[in-house]
Amino acid sequence: MLFTEGLAVGEVLIKNPIKLFTEGLAIGEVLLKQTHKVVSEGIAVGEVITKWISRAYTEGIAVGEVVIRLTSKVYAERIAVGEVVSKLTSKIFTEGIAIGEVIIKMRVIQAIRSLRPVRVLDAIRNLRSEREL
């Protein structure tokens, strides 16, 4: 209802059009870019550096065995890549995304939901300093 998301792994580009922003995501050596009215964020998986600038919300992302934690005013998202399962609970819609052999489920909620922080502290610290990727 709020947005549709298309996800591809490898050299394929991911597009996630939402009411106010579009997001491109790639896994591997491909760069992820997200532009928003109040948030601009670049994310890369693998050996690529992650950077993100945000005024509306903060987001923690980890790759491999580390869990991703994302907190926002409108929704909370937990994503894991590799052998880790990703879940996003919501009241509005459910979405299933396959990354490799792992299935990601997403649901949007209309309240702030905090997820337990994981080993992404270093990544979060780098996000603010990495302004150019």
Summary of the structure (lengths in Angstrom):
residues: 133
radius of gyration: 13.6
end to end distance: 32.3
largest distance: 36.0
contacts: 394
relative contact order: 0.18
helix: 7%
strand: 35%
